[in-house]
Structures are given as C-alpha cells and as structure tokens.
Amino acid sequence: MQNDKIKMIKMKIYFVLLIFLMFSCSTEQTIERTPKLLKIGGLIKNSDEEISGMDWYNDNLILLPENLNGYVFAIKKSELDSRINGNDTTTIFPKQIKFNTPNYSELVPGFDSFEAIAFRGYEVYLTIEIRFADSMSCLLARGHIDEKTLEITVPEQNLTVIDVPTYVDNMSYESLVIDKDRVIAIFEANGDSLIKDPYALSINSSGNDIIKYPFSSINYRMADATRIDKNNRFWVINYFFPGDRKVLKPSHDILASKYGNGPSHSNSSRVERLIEYEIKNGKVSLTKSAPIEIELEDEKISRKWEALARYGNEGFLVATDKYPKPHTLLAFLPNK
C-alpha cells in the first residue's frame, strides 16, 4: 500500500513537470538582434533634425523630421538594398524633399512638433503634437504626395483634433497605422499606472468619425509603428530610458516575465525593443509573438529609436531622433 502511494505521488510530480515543460517549450523566448548601422551623411546626420517617424511610399523610404523646417528626407530602396544585402559600404545621402505645410507655429497655439507619418496611396497622414505647460493635445493632418517629385503638401483646413487620453508631458500620438479606409492613432504612453483603460483611435479619412479601440496595456514609451501585414498585425517601438521613470511610472514588465530578456537587457534597466500588435474585432491587442530586443550598446547610452518601418520579410529599419547626440542613427534590424 505504501509503495502504491509513493508511485502515485511520483506520477503526479511527473505529470506536473511534463505540463510545465510543454508550456515552457511552447512559449517563444525573446532574442536580441544586433542592429546593422548604415552610414548616412548630409543634413540628416545631425541628430538635431530629430527624426520622429518614417514610412514607405512605393520604393522610397520617407523620413519625417520633428521640426517645422519645410522638408522631409527620402532614401530609395535600392540604396538600402545595396548596403544591407550587398557589399556597398559607402555613405547614403538622403534626398531632401519639399514639405509644404502652413506655418503651424503661427496657426496652431501650442504647436510643438510633427510626430508620425503614414501613407495610403498618394494620401499622407501626420500627427502634430500640441504642448502647453499643463496640458497636451494632438492634431491629425491629411495631405498628399506627388508621385514623381515626392513633394508633400498639407492644406491648412485638413486638421482633426484628437484628444489625448491623459496628461503626460511631451507625449501624444506617436504612431499611425493605416487599416483599410481608417487611420489608427496610438498614444505614446499606455502603462496601467497611467491609464486604466487604454485605447487607440480609429479615424476615418475625413476625420469626422472617431472610434475608440481597446488597446492592450504596456509599459514604457511607444514610438513609431510599421504597416499592418496580411494578418492585420504590426510592430511598434517600445522604449524606456530610466530617466523617465517618474513620468512613466512603469509597473511590472509582463513581456519580460513571459518571454525573458536577452543578455544585454538582462543586465540593464533600459529597454529597446519591438513588440507586435493585432487589430481584430475593434480591438488592438498584443499577439503571442515574443518581443524583438535591440542589443543595447552601452549601459550609459540610450538610443531613442523613434522611427520604424518594415524591410520586406527580412527585418526592420529603425532610426533615432535627438539622442544619442550628435548623430542620427539609421539601422537595419534582422528578424531572424
């Protein structure tokens, strides 16, 4: 009888261990990827240009500076291909393209910066951050791009006010995703200590129909987003600089607990990673894909990745804004 009880206990322990191993093996693990820095020159190299977003228009990568300066930058895909997949180690000099907008610094009280850019055909959508001493807001602007010259024009009247869900200084809608005939705007800070019920905004092309989509809560900053794929999934930059702790008030990192961290992230409080979301049934939810971490450069250096785009099926392109100084970083991040 005693031996039978011992056998039963051993069998229960065995099955518990088996179930644990099954679940642990079925969960992806975070893998760090080493970014391949691409040499860039010209005006864009100065980090004071503050690149805040990018998106593809046909075979042209359009990079949006944060400042009201009358231009954007463009890089042909063929130039990127030769550096990423070929042996070309020469410097890329992005072309300056005219960016025709009203003088928002005079037209819009509190105008602070351009934050996101997304294309749907020849239409272009941008977010404009509005900043006051004790409040924040945002505008969605709509314009068009010339298919030959790539010149972008945004009329004065094409503006839609999109209110922020809560006040966090210097934070508004940093990401735009095109979903068929609607534009999805994503707030920069969606941690559960800041917003009880976070949401993204689904906006029609004319800006007169705005719907709140429940959004999976996540800590840290959320910067730019890729385009959606055929499964309505997209990736966003998820970034944390320890100096933002008092502002962002991050709670438990559920992704690190579930998927683990790569070597450099395991020894740092900094976070530089991409995370995947899915738009489905009027919700924007985290997928089961593990984060893609960007290998950290140094414990004393934080790279403020602010711009993101897919690079085919091979990986992603990422760019920094003002930090680290003095140079803008443009990099290819493989996904395998």
C-alpha positions in Angstrom: 0.0 0.0 0.0 2.8 2.4 0.9 4.6 1.6 -2.3 1.4 2.4 -4.3 1.1 5.8 -2.6 4.7 6.6 -3.4 4.1 5.6 -7.1 1.1 7.8 -7.3 3.0 10.8 -5.9 5.8 10.2 -8.3 3.3 10.0 -11.2 1.7 13.3 -10.2 5.1 15.0 -10.0 6.0 13.6 -13.4 2.8 14.9 -15.0 3.2 18.4 -13.4 6.8 18.5 -14.7 5.6 17.4 -18.1 2.9 20.1 -18.3 5.4 22.7 -17.2 7.9 21.6 -19.9 5.2 21.6 -22.6 4.2 25.2 -21.7 7.7 26.4 -21.4 8.6 24.9 -24.8 5.6 26.4 -26.5 6.4 30.0 -25.4 8.7 31.9 -27.6 11.8 33.4 -26.0 13.0 36.9 -26.6 16.0 37.0 -28.8 18.2 40.1 -29.1 19.2 41.3 -32.5 22.3 43.3 -33.3 21.4 46.4 -35.4 23.5 46.9 -38.5 24.2 50.6 -38.6 24.0 52.2 -42.1 26.3 55.1 -42.9 24.3 58.3 -43.6 25.5 61.8 -44.5 24.3 65.3 -45.2 21.8 67.2 -43.1 20.1 64.2 -41.7 23.2 63.1 -39.9 22.8 65.9 -37.4 20.6 64.5 -34.6 19.0 67.9 -34.1 16.9 67.1 -37.2 15.1 64.8 -34.7 13.7 62.1 -37.0 10.3 61.2 -35.5 8.7 58.8 -38.0 9.1 57.1 -41.3 7.1 55.1 -43.9 7.4 53.7 -47.4 5.9 55.5 -50.4 6.4 53.0 -53.2 10.1 52.2 -53.2 11.0 55.4 -51.3 11.6 55.5 -47.5 10.3 58.8 -46.3 11.8 60.1 -43.0 9.9 62.8 -41.1 11.9 65.4 -39.0 10.1 66.6 -35.9 10.8 70.3 -36.7 8.8 72.7 -38.9 11.6 73.1 -41.4 9.9 72.6 -44.8 11.4 69.3 -45.8 11.4 65.6 -45.3 14.1 63.1 -46.3 13.9 60.2 -48.9 16.0 57.2 -49.5 15.5 54.8 -52.4 15.1 51.2 -51.5 17.8 50.2 -54.0 20.3 52.3 -51.9 19.3 50.4 -48.8 19.4 47.1 -50.6 23.0 47.5 -51.7 24.1 48.3 -48.1 22.0 45.7 -46.4 22.3 42.7 -48.8 25.4 43.7 -50.8 28.9 44.8 -50.3 28.4 48.6 -50.6 29.8 50.3 -47.6 29.6 53.9 -48.9 27.6 56.6 -47.2 23.9 57.2 -48.1 23.0 60.8 -48.6 19.1 61.0 -48.3 17.4 63.5 -50.6 15.7 66.5 -49.2 12.1 66.7 -50.4 9.8 69.7 -50.1 7.3 69.5 -47.3 4.7 72.2 -47.9 2.6 73.0 -44.8 1.0 76.0 -43.2 3.2 77.8 -40.6 1.7 75.8 -37.7 3.8 77.7 -35.2 1.6 80.8 -36.0 -1.6 78.9 -37.0 -1.8 76.5 -34.1 -1.4 77.7 -30.4 1.0 75.3 -28.6 2.4 73.8 -31.8 5.4 71.6 -30.8 6.3 69.1 -33.4 5.5 66.5 -36.1 5.4 63.0 -34.6 4.1 60.4 -37.1 3.7 59.8 -40.8 1.8 57.2 -42.8 0.8 56.8 -46.4 -2.3 55.4 -48.1 -1.7 55.6 -51.8 -0.9 59.2 -52.6 -2.6 60.4 -49.3 -0.3 61.2 -46.4 -1.4 61.4 -42.7 0.6 63.1 -40.0 0.2 63.8 -36.3 1.1 67.2 -34.8 1.9 67.4 -31.1 0.3 70.3 -29.2 2.1 71.2 -25.9 1.2 73.6 -23.1 2.6 74.0 -19.6 -0.2 71.9 -18.1 -1.9 70.1 -21.0 -1.3 68.2 -24.2 -3.3 67.6 -27.4 -2.8 66.4 -30.9 -3.9 67.1 -34.5 -4.2 64.7 -37.3 -3.3 66.3 -40.6 -4.1 65.0 -44.1 -2.3 65.9 -47.3 -0.9 64.3 -50.5 2.4 63.3 -52.1 3.4 64.0 -55.7 4.2 60.6 -57.2 7.0 62.0 -59.4 8.7 64.6 -57.2 7.7 63.1 -53.8 6.8 66.7 -52.7 4.3 66.6 -49.9 1.6 69.2 -49.5 -0.7 69.5 -46.4 -3.6 72.0 -46.8 -4.4 74.3 -43.9 -8.0 73.1 -43.5 -7.3 69.4 -43.3 -6.9 69.1 -39.5 -8.7 66.9 -36.9 -8.3 67.4 -33.2 -7.6 64.1 -31.4 -7.6 64.5 -27.6 -5.1 62.6 -25.5 -6.4 60.0 -23.0 -4.4 61.5 -20.1 -1.9 64.2 -19.5 1.8 63.1 -19.7 4.1 66.0 -20.5 5.5 65.9 -24.0 3.6 62.8 -25.0 0.8 62.5 -27.6 0.0 60.2 -30.6 3.4 58.9 -31.9 2.2 56.1 -34.2 -0.1 55.9 -37.2 -1.2 52.7 -38.8 -3.4 52.5 -41.9 -6.2 50.0 -41.7 -8.1 49.9 -45.0 -10.0 53.2 -45.1 -9.2 54.2 -41.5 -6.2 55.6 -39.6 -5.3 54.1 -36.3 -3.6 56.6 -33.9 -1.6 55.2 -30.9 -0.8 57.2 -27.8 2.8 57.2 -26.6 2.2 56.0 -23.0 -0.2 53.2 -22.3 1.0 51.8 -19.0 -1.6 50.6 -16.4 -0.3 53.1 -13.8 -1.1 55.9 -16.2 -4.3 54.8 -18.0 -6.9 52.4 -16.5 -8.4 51.5 -19.9 -6.0 52.4 -22.7 -7.3 52.8 -26.2 -6.2 53.6 -29.8 -8.3 55.9 -32.0 -9.7 54.6 -35.3 -10.4 57.7 -37.5 -12.0 57.8 -41.0 -10.3 59.7 -43.8 -12.3 62.9 -43.4 -11.7 63.0 -39.6 -15.3 63.3 -38.7 -15.8 59.7 -37.3 -13.5 58.7 -34.4 -13.9 55.3 -32.6 -12.0 54.1 -29.5 -10.5 50.7 -29.9 -9.5 49.0 -26.6 -5.7 48.6 -26.5 -3.5 46.1 -24.6 -1.7 47.9 -21.8 2.0 48.0 -22.0 4.7 49.9 -20.0 7.2 52.4 -21.4 7.1 54.6 -24.4 5.6 53.6 -27.7 7.1 55.3 -30.7 6.6 54.6 -34.4 4.7 51.6 -35.9 5.1 49.5 -39.1 2.4 49.0 -41.7 0.0 46.1 -41.0 0.5 42.8 -42.7 -2.0 40.5 -44.3 -3.0 39.3 -40.9 -3.6 42.8 -39.6 -0.5 42.7 -37.4 2.1 45.4 -36.9 5.1 46.1 -34.8 5.8 49.1 -32.6 8.9 50.5 -30.9 8.8 50.1 -27.1 11.5 52.1 -25.4 12.5 53.0 -21.9 15.1 55.4 -20.6 15.5 55.2 -16.8 15.4 58.9 -16.5 11.7 58.7 -17.5 10.7 56.6 -14.5 9.0 59.4 -12.6 7.0 60.4 -15.7 6.0 56.9 -17.0 5.7 55.2 -13.6 6.2 51.7 -15.1 4.8 48.8 -13.2 5.7 45.1 -13.8 7.1 44.3 -17.2 4.7 41.4 -18.3 6.6 40.8 -21.5 10.0 40.4 -19.8 8.3 38.0 -17.3 6.7 35.9 -20.0 9.4 35.8 -22.7 12.6 36.7 -20.8 15.3 39.1 -21.8 18.4 38.9 -24.0 21.9 39.2 -22.5 22.3 43.0 -22.6 18.8 43.7 -21.4 19.2 41.2 -18.5 21.8 43.5 -17.0 20.1 46.8 -17.7 17.0 48.8 -16.7 17.0 50.3 -20.3 14.6 48.9 -22.8 14.9 49.0 -26.6 12.6 46.5 -28.3 9.9 45.9 -30.9 6.5 44.4 -29.9 3.7 43.1 -32.1 0.0 44.0 -32.0 -3.0 42.9 -33.9 -6.1 44.8 -35.0 -9.1 42.5 -34.7 -12.8 42.9 -33.9 -12.5 46.6 -32.9 -9.5 45.9 -30.6 -5.8 46.4 -30.7 -4.2 43.5 -28.8 -0.7 42.1 -28.2 0.0 39.0 -30.2 1.7 35.9 -28.8 4.9 36.8 -30.6 7.9 37.4 -28.4 9.5 40.9 -28.4 12.4 41.6 -30.6 15.1 43.3 -28.5 17.7 45.6 -30.0 21.0 44.7 -28.5 22.0 47.6 -26.1 25.1 49.4 -27.0 26.3 50.5 -23.5 24.8 50.9 -20.1 25.5 54.7 -20.3 24.0 55.1 -23.7 20.3 55.2 -24.5 19.3 55.2 -28.2 15.9 56.9 -28.6 14.6 54.9 -31.5 11.7 57.0 -32.9 11.1 55.8 -36.5 10.3 52.3 -37.7 9.4 50.6 -41.0 9.4 47.0 -42.3 12.2 45.9 -44.6 10.4 43.3 -46.6 10.4 39.9 -44.8 14.0 40.3 -43.7 13.5 42.6 -40.8 13.1 46.3 -39.9 14.6 49.7 -40.4 14.9 51.9 -37.3 16.1 55.5 -36.8 16.8 57.7 -33.7 15.8 61.2 -33.1 17.8 63.6 -30.9 19.6 61.0 -28.8 22.3 59.9 -28.7 24.0 63.1 -29.8 25.5 64.3 -32.1 24.5 61.9 -34.9 21.2 60.4 -36.1 21.4 56.5 -36.3 19.8 54.6 -39.1 20.0 50.8 -38.8 18.7 47.5 -40.2 17.4 45.1 -37.6 17.1 41.5 -38.8 14.2 39.5 -37.6 16.0 36.1 -37.9 
